[in-house]
Structures are given as structure tokens and as C-alpha cells.
């Protein structure tokens, strides 16, 4: 039925409340900034938030999300690029792993993933590409699904758009060489994941950690719990 299945990560494949998680994330970043000797840790974190917001709303097809973020961040700080990149690399390698305690794997997800690959499907980790690949790879590890041959993992180094832009989903299709009508998008966020349906993708809304601000007029083709989703995918032919 499908050539490719796109999975959101946070709240879909990994049990994590991102609103709560981000509070710990920014607190850990402030701790890392203090340890690195930055006196204005709060200002640094605020600029990360501001530059991320700019990245989310950028529509340039030729500039990567990383370039948008770093360009804006560097224009608002007094530190050289090499020093800034060293700080972020250190943070994601040594501080970000501490955040693992704020999430847990969903039982059954690793086995489901193995089965999808055995059936020859292209599997995409379609997480909102606002994080570097290192941070996404760690969360895949926390979910127990890091060592798999994904067709694409949408990190900020590689992608040029963010959710819920339709261009984000179009770029995925172009990158993996599959038409939108051959894809299933699975996610837990009504506003970010269901827009894929506007391109012709089928959509499955996972409800365990549902994010629904009540403002969308979009509806999924299917919906259910993580366990329902696993059962659905096991019985859905490729």
C-alpha cells in the first residue's frame, strides 16, 4: 500500500513530553554555558530560542536550517563562530545525554521498526528539523531504534524547511524519491503532522501524547494509541 512511512519522533516513537523536556533542555544549556565560563548564560539561551523561532519561519529553499539558525545566532552574539560551534558540539555530546531521564521508550516500537525494514519499506524519521543530527541520534537511541538504515533523518543540517510547512514534506519526497501519495505520515501533533495530508499523504494520529491546540481543521485518516498504531502497521501491506 505504501512505499514509505514517515514517523515523527518525539511523542510518537519516544515517550517524551516536549513542552516539559524543553524546560530541562534549556536549563541544562544554561548549566553548560556557566561551566564554559559564559557570564550571560540566560542571554545565550534566549538567543537560541529566538534564532530557532526564526528558523521555523524561514522559507528559503537554498539555505539549510542550520545556516539560518547559526547566521542569526552569530549576528546577535560577540563570540567567534568556531567558539560557538565548539560550545554547541560539547553541549550535545556531554550535556544533552543527561536529559535521557526525562523520557522512556515505547514498548514494541523496535520490533515494529525491524518488521517494516524487513518488508522493504523506506522509513523516514520525520522529526521537526530544529535539532542537529547528534541530538536526534541520541533520542533514537533512547527509543531503542538508532541502529537502522533509515532512508532519511530530517536534521537541521540537511533540511531547508520545518514543520508544518508543506515544503518540508515535499523536500522529504524529493530526497527519498517517492510520491506523496505513496507515503504514510505518523505523528502525534495535529498542527505539525497532519498537514502532510494536504499533499496527498495518508496520515495516522497517535494519541498517547497527543498535541492538539484545537485550531486545526485537519483530520487524520486513522488515529489511535501507540499500540493501535503498531497493530495497524503490522497488518498494513506494503
LODRENVEX-897181 format. One line per 2 residues: number of its first residue (from 1); their letters; for each residue x negated, y negated, z of C-alpha. Coordinates in steps of 0.05 Angstrom, whole numbers, always signed. Layout:
<nodes>
NUM = a = X/Y/Z ~ ...
</nodes>
This chain:
<nodes>
1 = xx = +0/+0/+0 ~ -57/-48/+17
3 = xx = -128/-56/-8 ~ -150/-99/+51
5 = xx = -128/-111/+122 ~ -147/-177/+156
7 = xx = -150/-178/+232 ~ -151/-237/+278
9 = xx = -198/-221/+335 ~ -180/-257/+400
11 = xx = -115/-233/+429 ~ -106/-183/+372
13 = xx = -166/-135/+375 ~ -193/-160/+441
15 = xx = -152/-174/+504 ~ -172/-246/+516
17 = xx = -132/-308/+534 ~ -169/-360/+493
19 = xx = -139/-420/+529 ~ -167/-393/+595
21 = xx = -230/-367/+562 ~ -249/-435/+533
23 = xx = -248/-465/+602 ~ -301/-415/+624
25 = xx = -337/-425/+557 ~ -346/-500/+566
27 = xx = -364/-492/+640 ~ -419/-443/+620
29 = xx = -443/-491/+566 ~ -449/-546/+618
31 = xx = -488/-500/+662 ~ -534/-484/+604
33 = xx = -543/-558/+590 ~ -563/-572/+662
35 = xx = -612/-515/+662 ~ -643/-542/+598
37 = xx = -653/-609/+631 ~ -598/-649/+597
39 = xx = -572/-701/+645 ~ -509/-715/+605
41 = xx = -481/-644/+601 ~ -410/-669/+604
43 = xx = -421/-714/+544 ~ -453/-657/+506
45 = xx = -393/-612/+518 ~ -345/-667/+499
47 = xx = -382/-677/+433 ~ -379/-602/+419
49 = xx = -303/-606/+428 ~ -299/-669/+384
51 = xx = -343/-640/+328 ~ -303/-575/+329
53 = xx = -239/-615/+321 ~ -269/-649/+260
55 = xx = -290/-582/+232 ~ -219/-555/+240
57 = xx = -192/-611/+197 ~ -245/-613/+143
59 = xx = -223/-594/+73 ~ -289/-596/+34
61 = xx = -298/-533/-8 ~ -373/-543/-15
63 = xx = -394/-556/+57 ~ -395/-499/+107
65 = xx = -360/-505/+173 ~ -429/-502/+207
67 = xx = -454/-560/+165 ~ -393/-602/+182
69 = xx = -400/-587/+256 ~ -475/-598/+260
71 = xx = -472/-660/+217 ~ -422/-693/+263
73 = xx = -454/-668/+327 ~ -523/-693/+308
75 = xx = -496/-761/+287 ~ -470/-771/+358
77 = xx = -529/-748/+399 ~ -601/-772/+409
79 = xx = -635/-704/+402 ~ -671/-677/+341
81 = xx = -637/-622/+301 ~ -689/-569/+318
83 = xx = -679/-581/+392 ~ -603/-579/+386
85 = xx = -605/-514/+346 ~ -653/-483/+397
87 = xx = -605/-502/+453 ~ -545/-470/+419
89 = xx = -584/-408/+400 ~ -606/-400/+472
91 = xx = -535/-411/+497 ~ -504/-358/+452
93 = xx = -559/-307/+466 ~ -565/-316/+541
95 = xx = -504/-352/+569 ~ -446/-331/+524
97 = xx = -454/-257/+544 ~ -435/-276/+616
99 = xx = -365/-291/+591 ~ -351/-218/+577
101 = xx = -320/-211/+647 ~ -261/-254/+623
103 = xx = -236/-204/+572 ~ -227/-129/+562
105 = xx = -219/-82/+503 ~ -151/-57/+479
107 = xx = -149/+20/+484 ~ -140/+53/+417
109 = xx = -170/-3/+374 ~ -237/+31/+360
111 = xx = -204/+95/+337 ~ -155/+57/+293
113 = xx = -213/+19/+260 ~ -251/+83/+245
115 = xx = -190/+112/+212 ~ -180/+50/+168
117 = xx = -251/+54/+143 ~ -244/+129/+130
119 = xx = -185/+113/+85 ~ -229/+67/+44
121 = xx = -195/+1/+62 ~ -231/-65/+62
123 = xx = -228/-92/+133 ~ -238/-165/+148
125 = xx = -248/-197/+216 ~ -207/-260/+201
127 = xx = -222/-298/+265 ~ -218/-374/+262
129 = xx = -289/-391/+238 ~ -306/-443/+291
131 = xx = -360/-400/+325 ~ -428/-376/+299
133 = xx = -435/-304/+279 ~ -472/-287/+343
135 = xx = -412/-306/+386 ~ -365/-266/+342
137 = xx = -410/-206/+341 ~ -412/-205/+416
139 = xx = -336/-207/+421 ~ -332/-150/+371
141 = xx = -379/-112/+417 ~ -334/-127/+477
143 = xx = -276/-98/+437 ~ -317/-36/+420
145 = xx = -316/-48/+345 ~ -381/-83/+329
147 = xx = -419/-29/+290 ~ -373/-23/+230
149 = xx = -383/-42/+156 ~ -334/-99/+151
151 = xx = -321/-129/+83 ~ -326/-198/+116
153 = xx = -330/-230/+184 ~ -308/-303/+180
155 = xx = -361/-341/+219 ~ -374/-416/+215
157 = xx = -439/-404/+177 ~ -403/-372/+118
159 = xx = -335/-404/+113 ~ -313/-472/+87
161 = xx = -243/-476/+118 ~ -208/-460/+183
163 = xx = -140/-433/+202 ~ -85/-449/+188
165 = xx = -108/-478/+121 ~ -85/-435/+63
167 = xx = -153/-447/+32 ~ -182/-405/+89
169 = xx = -142/-344/+66 ~ -156/-359/-7
171 = xx = -230/-360/+7 ~ -226/-292/+41
173 = xx = -191/-263/-20 ~ -244/-292/-66
175 = xx = -300/-266/-23 ~ -275/-194/-20
177 = xx = -246/-192/-90 ~ -175/-174/-71
179 = xx = -110/-209/-88 ~ -67/-238/-32
181 = xx = -10/-190/-49 ~ -57/-132/-34
183 = xx = -72/-157/+37 ~ -41/-149/+106
185 = xx = -57/-203/+158 ~ -52/-180/+230
187 = xx = -54/-232/+286 ~ -22/-259/+349
189 = xx = -17/-333/+332 ~ +46/-355/+296
191 = xx = +17/-421/+273 ~ -52/-396/+252
193 = xx = -40/-325/+225 ~ +29/-326/+193
195 = xx = +12/-379/+141 ~ -24/-322/+104
197 = xx = +46/-301/+83 ~ +54/-364/+42
199 = xx = +1/-336/-5 ~ +36/-270/-13
201 = xx = +2/-231/+42 ~ +44/-187/+86
203 = xx = +39/-205/+160 ~ +42/-168/+226
205 = xx = +50/-208/+290 ~ +20/-177/+353
207 = xx = +60/-196/+414 ~ +18/-175/+475
209 = xx = -17/-243/+478 ~ +30/-280/+432
211 = xx = +15/-353/+417 ~ +78/-388/+393
213 = xx = +87/-462/+403 ~ +158/-457/+377
215 = xx = +146/-505/+319 ~ +135/-457/+261
217 = xx = +189/-436/+213 ~ +148/-377/+190
219 = xx = +167/-305/+207 ~ +125/-242/+203
221 = xx = +143/-182/+161 ~ +133/-139/+222
223 = xx = +119/-151/+296 ~ +105/-110/+358
225 = xx = +56/-94/+413 ~ -16/-73/+401
227 = xx = +5/-1/+409 ~ +61/-12/+358
229 = xx = +11/-42/+311 ~ -36/+16/+318
231 = xx = +20/+65/+303 ~ +44/+23/+245
233 = xx = -25/+22/+212 ~ -35/+97/+223
235 = xx = +28/+113/+185 ~ +19/+60/+131
237 = xx = -13/+89/+69 ~ -69/+53/+32
</nodes>
